Amino acid sequence: MPETARQIADDLRARVDSGEFGPGARLPGEPTLVKQYGVAKMTAANALKLLVVEGVAYARPGSGTYVRDFTPIRRVATRRLSRSQWSSGSSVWAADVSDRAMEVIDIEVYETATAPQWVTRALRLEPGESVLVRGRRYVVDGSPVQLATSYFAADPVRNTPITQPDPGPGGVYARLADLGMAPVDFTEELRARMPSSEEAELLALLPATPVVEICRTAMTAEGRPVELNHMLLDAGSYVMQYDFTS
């Protein structure tokens, strides 16, 4: 019985995981897959497309499909947001990248009274109330992997290190704690989608690569929202890990 595109993709992924096809290696092309699995050319093409969409491989037009040579970032939400992480002076990002080369670029910090309604609503602000915006782009091992924009009610953080490009050890959460607004509860909403052309350019995405969009609200022990963080992640560069205890 002919294999489905999903089964072929799973088989190829297993061969990548075993090291048979290492980083940068060219995967078998459509003619080889047609012969090996006894499937139609369209099925073989769809199998390779699945690996591209899932971030395992990328396509070079006119050349073939190759194994990605970027090691995915393991994003462990429960670890990166723990108070012990940022209160010790480490950034939230340190939990993700460990000793890998990481830099934050295109940092933009400004105040506005015309923030989107979904931002003011999440922060429980009155219409027209000023919001502090912190935008940046994260680069790991030379590859852009995430766009992030944080929003804060401007009045409590005005003239504090949070308005600076580098807010200091522990990042903005440590500075919020200094102000008596330590975040203790977090809510993250995730969805996957295709990027806009501008987003794809900023993240240097390979064709057909989706993004993971995350909106995180940080709240104090009293339930006051103190930050809204909108993140856009290259789906091919991340593994999302969540640990739970029942």
C-alpha positions in Angstrom: 0.0 0.0 0.0 1.5 3.4 -0.9 2.7 5.5 2.0 1.0 8.8 2.8 2.9 12.1 2.7 2.7 12.2 6.5 4.3 8.7 6.8 7.0 9.6 4.4 7.7 12.8 6.2 7.9 11.0 9.5 10.3 8.5 8.1 12.5 11.2 6.7 12.4 13.0 10.1 13.5 9.8 11.8 16.4 9.5 9.4 17.4 13.1 10.2 17.1 12.5 13.9 19.3 9.3 13.6 22.0 11.3 11.9 21.7 9.7 8.5 21.0 13.1 7.1 23.0 15.7 9.0 22.7 19.5 9.2 22.9 20.9 5.6 22.5 17.5 4.0 20.3 17.2 0.8 17.2 15.0 1.3 16.1 12.5 -1.3 14.3 14.3 -4.1 10.8 13.6 -5.5 12.0 11.0 -8.1 13.8 9.1 -5.4 10.9 9.2 -3.0 8.5 8.1 -5.8 10.6 5.1 -6.5 11.4 4.2 -2.9 7.9 4.5 -1.5 5.8 3.7 -4.6 3.8 6.9 -4.4 2.7 9.6 -6.8 5.0 12.6 -7.5 2.5 14.9 -5.7 2.6 12.7 -2.5 6.4 12.9 -2.5 6.3 16.7 -3.0 3.8 17.0 -0.2 6.1 15.0 2.1 9.0 17.3 1.5 6.7 20.4 2.0 5.7 19.0 5.4 9.3 18.9 6.5 9.8 22.5 5.4 6.7 23.7 7.2 7.7 21.9 10.3 11.1 23.5 10.3 13.1 20.3 9.7 14.2 21.3 6.2 14.3 24.2 3.8 13.9 24.3 0.0 16.4 25.7 -2.4 14.5 26.4 -5.7 16.1 24.4 -8.5 18.4 22.6 -6.2 16.5 20.5 -3.7 15.4 20.2 0.0 18.0 20.4 2.7 18.2 19.7 6.4 18.2 22.8 8.5 21.5 23.5 10.3 20.0 25.6 13.1 19.5 23.8 16.5 16.0 24.6 17.7 15.6 26.7 20.9 13.9 24.8 23.6 11.4 27.3 25.2 10.5 25.9 28.6 7.8 28.3 29.8 7.6 27.3 33.4 11.4 27.6 33.8 11.9 30.9 32.0 9.2 32.8 33.9 10.1 31.6 37.4 11.0 34.3 39.9 14.2 32.6 40.7 15.3 33.2 37.1 15.0 37.0 36.9 15.4 37.8 40.6 18.9 36.4 40.4 19.8 38.9 37.7 19.5 36.5 34.8 17.3 37.4 31.9 14.3 35.4 30.9 16.1 34.7 27.7 19.1 33.1 29.5 16.8 30.1 30.3 16.2 29.5 26.6 19.6 30.0 25.0 22.1 29.0 27.8 25.6 29.6 26.4 24.5 30.1 22.8 25.4 33.5 21.1 22.4 35.8 21.5 21.9 39.5 21.0 19.0 41.9 21.1 18.8 44.4 18.3 16.5 47.1 16.9 15.6 48.1 20.4 13.0 50.8 20.4 11.5 52.4 23.5 8.8 55.1 23.4 5.7 56.4 25.0 2.4 56.7 23.2 -1.2 57.7 23.9 -2.5 55.9 20.9 -1.8 52.3 21.7 -4.1 49.7 20.1 -7.4 49.0 21.9 -6.4 45.4 22.6 -3.4 46.7 24.5 -5.2 49.2 26.7 -7.9 46.7 27.3 -5.4 44.0 28.5 -3.7 46.5 30.7 -7.1 47.8 32.0 -6.3 51.4 31.0 -8.6 54.2 30.1 -8.8 55.2 26.4 -6.0 57.7 25.7 -4.0 56.7 28.7 -0.3 56.6 27.9 1.5 53.4 27.3 5.3 52.7 27.3 6.3 50.5 24.4 9.5 48.3 24.2 10.1 46.7 20.8 13.1 44.5 20.0 14.4 41.7 17.8 16.3 38.6 19.1 19.1 37.0 17.2 20.5 33.6 18.2 23.6 32.1 16.6 23.4 34.8 13.9 19.8 34.1 13.0 16.8 36.3 13.9 14.3 34.1 15.8 11.8 36.4 17.5 10.2 39.8 17.4 8.8 41.1 20.7 6.9 44.2 21.8 6.1 44.8 25.5 3.5 47.3 26.7 3.3 48.9 30.2 1.1 51.6 31.7 3.4 54.6 31.3 2.7 56.4 34.6 4.2 53.8 37.0 7.4 53.2 34.9 8.1 56.6 33.6 11.7 57.8 34.5 12.7 54.3 35.6 15.2 51.9 34.0 12.3 50.2 32.2 12.4 53.2 29.8 16.1 52.5 28.9 17.2 50.1 26.1 19.0 48.0 28.8 16.8 47.9 32.0 19.6 46.2 33.9 20.1 42.7 35.6 17.0 40.6 35.6 15.3 42.7 32.9 12.0 44.5 33.2 10.5 41.9 35.6 13.3 42.7 38.2 12.6 46.4 37.7 8.9 46.0 38.2 9.7 44.1 41.4 11.8 47.1 42.5 8.7 49.3 42.0 6.6 47.0 44.1 4.9 45.4 41.1 6.5 42.0 40.9 4.8 39.7 38.4 3.7 36.4 39.9 1.1 35.1 37.5 1.3 34.8 33.8 -1.1 34.0 31.0 0.1 33.1 27.5 -2.1 32.7 24.5 -0.6 31.0 21.5 -1.6 30.6 17.9 0.2 29.6 14.7 -0.2 31.5 11.4 1.6 32.5 8.3 3.7 35.7 8.6 3.1 38.9 6.7 5.8 39.8 4.1 7.3 42.4 6.6 7.4 39.8 9.4 9.0 37.2 7.1 11.7 39.7 6.1 12.5 40.7 9.7 12.8 37.1 10.8 14.6 36.1 7.6 12.1 33.2 7.2 12.5 30.5 4.6 9.5 30.1 2.2 6.4 28.5 3.7 7.6 28.9 7.3 4.9 29.7 9.8 5.2 31.8 12.9 4.0 31.2 16.5 2.3 34.3 17.9 2.3 34.6 21.7 0.5 37.2 23.8 1.6 37.1 27.5 0.1 39.1 30.3 2.1 39.4 33.5 0.1 40.1 36.7 0.9 41.0 40.3 -0.3 39.0 43.3 -3.3 41.3 43.4 -4.2 40.5 39.8 -3.0 43.8 38.4 -1.7 43.5 34.8 1.7 45.1 34.6 3.0 44.0 31.2 1.6 42.7 27.9 4.2 41.1 25.7 3.4 40.3 22.1 5.9 37.9 20.6 6.3 36.5 17.1 8.5 33.4 16.9 10.0 31.6 13.9 8.2 28.3 14.2 11.1 26.4 12.7 13.5 27.7 15.4 11.6 26.6 18.5 10.5 23.6 20.5 7.8 24.6 23.0 8.0 22.7 26.3 5.4 22.9 29.1 5.8 21.0 32.3 2.8 20.2 34.5 2.1 18.4 37.8 -1.3 16.9 38.3 
